Amino acid sequence: MKTKHIFLTTLLLLVAFSGCKKLPQHIGDSLQPNSSYIKVAFSDRNSVAAEVERIDSLSTKAASYSLVGNLNDPHFGNSNLSFYTQIGLTSNSLIWGEGATTDSIVLQVLYSGYYGDTLNPITLRVHEVTQDMSGDSMTYYSNTSFEIGDELANLTFYPTPKTEHLYEDDTVGLRVLRIPVDNALGEKFINDQTSGFTSNEAFMNYFKGLRFSCDESSGTGSICYFNMLNTNSFLRVYYHNDYDTTFYDFNVSDKYIRFNHFEHDYATAQSPITFDDTTNNPYLYVQSTAGVRTRLVFPELAKWAKDQNTNVLINEAKLILTGANGLINGVNNDTAMFSQPAQLVAVKANADNSYSILPDQLVGTNYFGGYYEPKKDQVWFRISEYVQDLILAGPDAENYGLFIYTYSGSFNAKRWIFHGPDSPDTINRVRLEIIYSQIDD
């Protein structure tokens, strides 16, 4: 009866909220005057349990940007990013013509950003994919790979993602990288023109695709973001035949297979992350590109509510994360070089390590939060409904906590370190701030 009463009370409050259009964070305001609100903060190791976990993989099929590079981070170790893509014809069929000969080939890709140190050179390599990357039945994850054959190109360069270049007859500068490709590819295309160029389907059966990868950097290194769907990204074959001198472009379409591949080696870090440890967490970590996530659990929350000997109505619950800068385990955390993600994601962890969307997120992003605030060096989430559900479930209910991820991890190379429940900076430890009302039977 008591549980039923609590449920009915909560339901009536929600109906009242809907009718008077109060802001979601003010649910329960009409029950008691402001002076009756009680605020409590959970912020120590006994009330917040945490651990850092490796992310097994994530889907990167058709990610907005294609990422390639090698990055050495003193806290996250080495990250090696590559990508695979199909290319296709830009016409219904292609006839090279009598006497066709390749003059040169260039692979041009449009920059969309970077992460890391662009003063370190990158050695980029492009290989032909020799295994079918067929379509709709497969989900392409960050640990998916395909067999490769000949190296078609390699280029050592300094990334210039903010510099516009003029090429050929262009009058508007482009932020692109141009990679010279071995002419042998053009000769191969011309020699096989009778079988592989009658249609786009025939071409993709003939030429499976490209893999972009890079060598390990000797310095910090960087990650380049490329927009392969832009019209300024293409493989261009310059050639002449008995009648003309011209070129032909192969491009990437949103209908083609394209995905990112990520590898991380945390053992190379100067200040390594301690994984899967709930006993001592001075610092917590999140990383994009299928790197790491943080799990947060509030083991004493439901018991605390039960010990109030009255019904607890959550008016607002805010999870607050604060960045950790300066020296971490004796090694500097360079947040100028390794800038913070613009947004994090909080989701409910399930028993099988999958996750579910939090009910608070459905209210709206302005209510839910998750955005990085530079002035405070903080990210907060409003999780009032989630906390209320934990309390209603009781102390004996299974609780697998929350996962904290970076947003857009399939095409974004950001990372962040924030204070954990055991941080020496006691003021900025991860904390859950609760404002609640006591409702008598």
C-alpha positions as CSV (number, residue, x, y, z in Angstrom):
1,M,0.0,0.0,0.0
2,K,2.8,2.3,0.8
3,T,4.5,1.7,-2.6
4,K,1.1,2.2,-4.3
5,H,0.7,5.5,-2.4
6,I,4.1,6.8,-3.4
7,F,3.4,5.8,-7.1
8,L,0.0,7.6,-7.0
9,T,1.5,10.7,-5.4
10,T,4.3,10.9,-8.0
11,L,1.7,10.4,-10.8
12,L,-0.4,13.2,-9.5
13,L,2.6,15.5,-9.2
14,L,3.4,14.7,-12.9
15,V,-0.1,15.5,-13.9
16,A,0.0,18.8,-12.0
17,F,3.3,19.6,-13.6
18,S,1.8,19.0,-17.1
19,G,-1.2,21.2,-16.4
20,C,0.6,24.2,-15.0
21,K,3.6,23.9,-17.4
22,K,6.3,24.3,-14.7
23,L,9.9,23.7,-15.7
24,P,10.9,20.0,-15.1
25,Q,13.5,20.9,-12.5
26,H,10.8,22.3,-10.3
27,I,8.6,19.2,-10.0
28,G,7.2,19.1,-6.5
29,D,7.4,22.9,-5.9
30,S,3.7,23.2,-4.9
31,L,4.0,20.6,-2.1
32,Q,5.9,22.7,0.4
33,P,7.3,26.2,0.6
34,N,10.9,26.9,-0.5
35,S,12.1,26.9,3.0
36,S,11.1,23.2,3.3
37,Y,13.5,22.1,0.5
38,I,16.4,20.1,1.7
39,K,19.7,20.0,-0.2
40,V,22.3,17.2,0.1
41,A,25.4,16.4,-1.9
42,F,26.9,12.9,-2.5
43,S,30.5,13.4,-3.3
44,D,32.8,11.0,-1.4
45,R,34.1,7.5,-2.2
46,N,31.4,5.9,0.0
47,S,28.5,7.4,-1.9
48,V,29.9,7.5,-5.4
49,A,31.6,4.3,-6.8
50,A,33.5,4.7,-10.0
51,E,35.6,2.8,-12.5
52,V,37.2,3.4,-15.9
53,E,36.5,0.8,-18.6
54,R,37.7,0.1,-22.1
55,I,35.1,0.4,-24.8
56,D,35.0,-2.8,-26.8
57,S,33.9,-1.2,-30.1
58,L,31.2,1.1,-31.6
59,S,29.6,1.4,-35.0
60,T,31.4,3.7,-37.3
61,K,29.6,2.9,-40.5
62,A,28.9,6.1,-42.5
63,A,30.4,8.3,-39.8
64,S,30.3,12.0,-40.6
65,Y,34.1,12.3,-40.8
66,S,36.8,9.9,-41.8
67,L,39.7,9.9,-39.3
68,V,43.3,9.0,-39.9
69,G,46.4,9.7,-37.8
70,N,48.6,8.6,-34.9
71,L,48.5,10.3,-31.5
72,N,50.8,9.8,-28.5
73,D,49.0,11.1,-25.3
74,P,50.9,10.9,-22.0
75,H,47.7,9.8,-20.2
76,F,45.9,7.8,-22.9
77,G,48.9,6.2,-24.6
78,N,49.0,5.6,-28.4
79,S,46.0,5.9,-30.7
80,N,46.2,4.7,-34.3
81,L,43.2,5.6,-36.4
82,S,42.5,4.6,-40.0
83,F,39.5,4.3,-42.3
84,Y,38.1,2.2,-45.2
85,T,36.0,3.5,-48.1
86,Q,34.6,2.4,-51.4
87,I,34.9,4.6,-54.4
88,G,32.7,4.6,-57.4
89,L,32.2,5.9,-61.0
90,T,30.9,9.4,-61.6
91,S,29.2,8.3,-64.8
92,N,27.1,5.3,-65.8
93,S,30.1,3.7,-67.5
94,L,33.6,4.6,-68.5
95,I,35.5,4.2,-71.8
96,W,39.1,5.3,-71.6
97,G,39.5,5.4,-75.4
98,E,42.0,4.1,-77.9
99,G,45.7,4.6,-77.0
100,A,44.8,5.7,-73.4
101,T,47.8,6.3,-71.1
102,T,48.0,7.6,-67.5
103,D,49.7,11.0,-67.1
104,S,49.3,11.2,-63.2
105,I,46.9,10.4,-60.4
106,V,46.0,12.4,-57.4
107,L,43.9,11.5,-54.4
108,Q,42.4,14.7,-53.0
109,V,40.6,14.8,-49.6
110,L,38.9,17.8,-47.8
111,Y,40.0,18.6,-44.3
112,S,37.2,19.0,-41.7
113,G,39.4,19.4,-38.6
114,Y,42.2,17.9,-36.5
115,Y,43.2,16.9,-33.0
116,G,46.7,17.0,-31.6
117,D,50.0,18.6,-32.8
118,T,50.1,19.7,-36.4
119,L,53.8,20.6,-36.1
120,N,54.6,16.8,-36.1
121,P,54.6,15.2,-39.6
122,I,52.3,12.4,-40.6
123,T,53.2,9.6,-42.9
124,L,50.0,8.6,-44.7
125,R,49.6,5.3,-46.6
126,V,46.9,4.3,-49.0
127,H,46.3,0.6,-49.9
128,E,43.9,-1.1,-52.2
129,V,41.3,-3.3,-50.4
130,T,41.2,-6.8,-51.8
131,Q,38.2,-8.2,-49.8
132,D,34.5,-7.5,-50.7
133,M,33.0,-4.8,-48.5
134,S,29.5,-5.8,-49.1
135,G,26.7,-4.0,-47.8
136,D,23.5,-3.8,-46.0
137,S,23.7,-7.0,-43.9
138,M,26.9,-5.9,-42.1
139,T,27.4,-3.4,-39.3
140,Y,30.8,-1.9,-39.5
141,Y,32.4,-1.5,-36.1
142,S,35.6,0.3,-35.0
143,N,37.4,-3.0,-34.8
144,T,36.4,-4.2,-38.3
145,S,39.1,-4.7,-40.8
146,F,39.5,-6.0,-44.4
147,E,42.3,-7.6,-46.3
148,I,44.5,-5.2,-48.3
149,G,46.9,-5.5,-51.2
150,D,49.3,-3.1,-53.0
151,E,50.3,0.2,-51.5
152,L,49.0,2.8,-53.9
153,A,50.4,5.9,-52.3
154,N,52.4,7.3,-49.4
155,L,53.0,10.8,-48.3
156,T,54.8,12.5,-45.4
157,F,53.2,15.9,-44.7
158,Y,52.4,18.5,-42.0
159,P,48.6,18.8,-41.6
160,T,47.3,22.2,-42.7
161,P,43.6,21.9,-41.9
162,K,43.1,25.7,-41.7
163,T,45.1,26.7,-44.7
164,E,43.4,27.3,-48.1
165,H,45.4,26.2,-51.2
166,L,44.9,27.1,-54.9
167,Y,45.1,24.2,-57.4
168,E,45.0,24.3,-61.1
169,D,42.4,26.8,-62.3
170,D,40.7,27.2,-59.0
171,T,40.1,30.8,-57.9
172,V,38.7,29.8,-54.5
173,G,41.1,28.3,-52.0
174,L,40.4,24.8,-50.7
175,R,41.5,23.2,-47.4
176,V,42.5,20.0,-49.0
177,L,45.3,17.4,-48.9
178,R,46.5,16.1,-52.3
179,I,48.2,12.7,-52.3
180,P,50.1,11.6,-55.4
181,V,49.2,8.1,-56.4
182,D,51.3,5.5,-58.3
183,N,50.5,5.7,-62.0
184,A,50.4,1.9,-62.0
185,L,46.8,2.1,-60.7
186,G,45.8,4.1,-63.8
187,E,47.4,1.6,-66.1
188,K,45.7,-1.2,-64.3
189,F,42.3,0.6,-64.8
190,I,43.0,1.2,-68.5
191,N,44.2,-2.4,-69.2
192,D,41.0,-3.8,-67.5
193,Q,38.5,-1.4,-69.0
194,T,36.5,-4.0,-70.8
195,S,35.5,-5.8,-67.6
196,G,35.4,-3.3,-64.7
197,F,33.9,-0.1,-66.1
198,T,30.6,-1.0,-67.7
199,S,28.6,0.0,-64.6
200,N,29.2,1.2,-61.0
201,E,28.3,-2.2,-59.7
202,A,30.8,-3.8,-62.0
203,F,33.5,-1.4,-60.9
204,M,32.9,-2.0,-57.2
205,N,33.2,-5.8,-57.8
206,Y,36.4,-5.1,-59.7
207,F,37.9,-2.5,-57.3
208,K,36.9,-3.1,-53.7
209,G,38.0,0.1,-52.1
210,L,40.8,2.0,-50.3
211,R,42.3,1.9,-46.8
212,F,43.9,5.1,-45.4
213,S,46.3,4.5,-42.5
214,C,49.5,6.1,-41.1
215,D,52.8,5.3,-39.5
216,E,53.4,5.7,-35.8
217,S,54.5,9.3,-34.9
218,S,57.8,10.0,-33.3
219,G,56.3,13.0,-31.4
220,T,52.8,13.8,-30.1
221,G,51.3,13.4,-33.6
222,S,47.8,14.3,-34.6
223,I,44.5,13.0,-36.0
224,C,43.1,14.5,-39.3
225,Y,39.4,14.6,-40.0
226,F,38.4,14.3,-43.7
227,N,35.0,14.9,-45.3
228,M,35.0,12.2,-48.0
229,L,31.4,13.0,-49.1
230,N,32.3,16.5,-50.2
231,T,32.6,17.1,-54.0
232,N,36.2,18.3,-53.4
233,S,37.2,14.8,-52.2
234,F,38.0,12.4,-55.1
235,L,40.5,10.2,-56.9
236,R,41.4,11.9,-60.1
237,V,43.1,10.1,-63.0
238,Y,44.8,12.5,-65.5
239,Y,45.2,10.7,-68.9
240,H,45.3,11.1,-72.6
241,N,44.2,9.0,-75.5
242,D,44.5,9.3,-79.3
243,Y,42.0,12.1,-79.3
244,D,42.2,14.1,-76.2
245,T,43.9,15.0,-72.9
246,T,41.5,14.9,-70.0
247,F,40.8,13.5,-66.5
248,Y,38.3,11.3,-64.8
249,D,37.1,11.4,-61.1
250,F,36.1,8.6,-58.9
251,N,34.2,9.7,-55.8
252,V,32.7,8.6,-52.5
253,S,28.9,8.5,-52.0
254,D,26.7,8.2,-48.9
255,K,25.5,5.0,-50.6
256,Y,28.9,3.4,-50.4
257,I,30.5,1.6,-47.5
258,R,32.7,3.8,-45.4
259,F,33.8,3.3,-41.8
260,N,36.5,4.2,-39.3
261,H,38.9,1.7,-37.6
262,F,40.4,2.5,-34.2
263,E,43.2,1.0,-32.2
264,H,44.5,2.1,-28.7
265,D,47.6,1.1,-26.7
266,Y,47.3,2.4,-23.2
267,A,50.4,0.7,-22.0
268,T,52.6,3.4,-23.6
269,A,51.2,6.2,-21.4
270,Q,53.5,8.0,-19.1
271,S,50.7,8.2,-16.5
272,P,48.7,5.1,-17.3
273,I,45.0,4.7,-16.6
274,T,44.0,2.1,-14.0
275,F,41.1,0.1,-15.5
276,D,38.2,-1.7,-13.8
277,D,39.2,-0.6,-10.3
278,T,36.4,0.7,-7.9
279,T,38.7,1.0,-4.9
280,N,40.8,4.1,-5.8
281,N,39.8,6.6,-8.4
282,P,41.4,10.0,-7.9
283,Y,40.8,10.7,-11.6
284,L,38.2,9.5,-14.2
285,Y,38.6,9.4,-17.9
286,V,36.5,9.5,-21.1
287,Q,37.8,9.1,-24.7
288,S,36.2,9.1,-28.1
289,T,37.1,6.7,-30.9
290,A,36.0,3.6,-29.0
291,G,38.5,4.5,-26.2
292,V,37.4,4.6,-22.6
293,R,34.2,5.3,-20.6
294,T,33.5,5.9,-16.9
295,R,30.9,4.0,-14.9
296,L,29.4,5.8,-11.9
297,V,27.2,4.1,-9.3
298,F,25.5,5.5,-6.2
299,P,25.4,2.5,-3.9
300,E,24.1,4.3,-0.8
301,L,21.4,6.5,-2.4
302,A,18.4,4.2,-2.0
303,K,19.4,3.3,1.6
304,W,19.8,7.0,2.4
305,A,16.3,7.7,1.2
306,K,14.9,4.8,3.2
307,D,16.7,6.0,6.3
308,Q,14.8,9.3,6.1
309,N,11.7,7.4,7.5
310,T,9.5,9.4,5.1
311,N,8.8,9.5,1.4
312,V,11.5,11.4,-0.5
313,L,10.5,13.4,-3.6
314,I,13.4,14.5,-5.7
315,N,13.0,18.1,-6.9
316,E,16.3,18.1,-8.7
317,A,19.3,15.9,-8.9
318,K,22.4,17.1,-10.7
319,L,25.5,15.1,-11.5
320,I,28.5,17.5,-11.7
321,L,31.9,16.6,-13.2
322,T,34.8,19.0,-13.0
323,G,37.9,18.8,-15.1
324,A,41.3,17.9,-13.7
325,N,44.2,20.1,-15.0
326,G,47.9,20.5,-14.2
327,L,49.8,17.6,-12.9
328,I,48.0,14.2,-12.8
329,N,50.1,11.5,-11.2
330,G,53.1,13.7,-11.8
331,V,52.5,14.2,-15.5
332,N,51.0,17.4,-17.0
333,N,47.6,17.3,-18.5
334,D,47.9,19.6,-21.5
335,T,44.4,20.7,-22.1
336,A,45.5,23.2,-24.8
337,M,46.9,20.4,-26.9
338,F,44.3,17.8,-25.9
339,S,41.1,20.0,-25.8
340,Q,38.0,18.9,-24.0
341,P,34.9,17.4,-25.9
342,A,32.1,19.9,-26.4
343,Q,29.6,17.4,-25.1
344,L,29.4,14.2,-23.0
345,V,26.7,11.6,-22.9
346,A,25.2,9.9,-19.8
347,V,23.2,6.6,-20.2
348,K,21.8,3.9,-17.9
349,A,24.1,0.9,-17.7
350,N,22.4,-2.5,-18.1
351,A,23.4,-5.9,-16.7
352,D,24.9,-7.1,-20.0
353,N,27.0,-3.8,-20.3
354,S,24.6,-2.4,-22.9
355,Y,22.9,0.8,-22.1
356,S,19.5,2.5,-22.2
357,I,18.5,6.1,-22.6
358,L,17.8,7.9,-19.3
359,P,14.2,9.2,-18.9
360,D,15.6,12.7,-18.1
361,Q,17.1,12.9,-21.6
362,L,13.7,12.7,-23.1
363,V,12.7,16.0,-21.5
364,G,15.2,17.9,-23.7
365,T,18.8,18.8,-24.0
366,N,18.5,22.1,-22.2
367,Y,17.1,20.3,-19.2
368,F,19.3,17.2,-19.3
369,G,22.7,19.0,-19.9
370,G,25.9,17.3,-20.9
371,Y,27.6,20.4,-22.5
372,Y,31.1,21.4,-21.5
373,E,31.2,24.8,-19.7
374,P,34.7,26.3,-20.2
375,K,34.5,28.9,-17.5
376,K,33.7,26.4,-14.8
377,D,35.6,23.5,-16.5
378,Q,32.5,21.4,-15.8
379,V,29.9,19.2,-17.3
380,W,26.6,18.6,-15.5
381,F,23.6,16.3,-16.1
382,R,20.2,16.7,-14.6
383,I,19.1,13.1,-13.7
384,S,16.2,13.8,-11.3
385,E,13.9,11.1,-12.7
386,Y,16.7,8.5,-12.8
387,V,17.5,9.2,-9.1
388,Q,13.8,9.0,-8.2
389,D,13.5,5.6,-9.9
390,L,16.5,4.4,-7.9
391,I,14.9,5.5,-4.6
392,L,11.5,3.9,-5.5
393,A,13.3,0.6,-6.4
394,G,14.8,0.4,-3.0
395,P,18.2,-0.6,-1.5
396,D,18.0,-4.2,-2.6
397,A,17.4,-3.5,-6.3
398,E,20.1,-4.2,-8.9
399,N,21.9,-1.0,-9.9
400,Y,24.5,-1.0,-12.6
401,G,25.0,2.8,-12.6
402,L,25.6,5.2,-15.4
403,F,28.0,5.2,-18.3
404,I,29.7,8.5,-19.2
405,Y,30.8,8.7,-22.8
406,T,32.1,11.4,-25.2
407,Y,29.5,12.6,-27.7
408,S,29.9,11.6,-31.4
409,G,32.7,9.2,-30.5
410,S,32.6,7.5,-34.0
411,F,34.1,10.6,-35.7
412,N,35.6,12.7,-33.0
413,A,39.0,12.3,-31.3
414,K,38.5,14.2,-28.1
415,R,39.2,13.1,-24.5
416,W,38.7,14.4,-21.0
417,I,40.0,13.8,-17.5
418,F,37.9,14.8,-14.5
419,H,38.1,14.5,-10.7
420,G,37.0,11.2,-9.3
421,P,35.6,10.3,-5.8
422,D,39.1,9.9,-4.4
423,S,40.6,13.1,-5.9
424,P,43.0,15.0,-3.6
425,D,41.0,18.1,-4.6
426,T,38.0,17.4,-2.3
427,I,36.1,20.4,-3.5
428,N,35.9,19.3,-7.2
429,R,35.3,15.6,-6.7
430,V,32.5,14.1,-8.8
431,R,29.3,14.7,-6.9
432,L,25.5,14.3,-7.1
433,E,23.7,17.3,-5.7
434,I,20.1,16.6,-4.7
435,I,17.3,18.9,-3.7
436,Y,14.4,17.0,-2.2
437,S,11.1,17.3,-0.3
438,Q,9.9,15.0,2.5
439,I,6.3,13.8,1.9
440,D,4.5,12.2,4.9
441,D,2.0,9.4,4.4
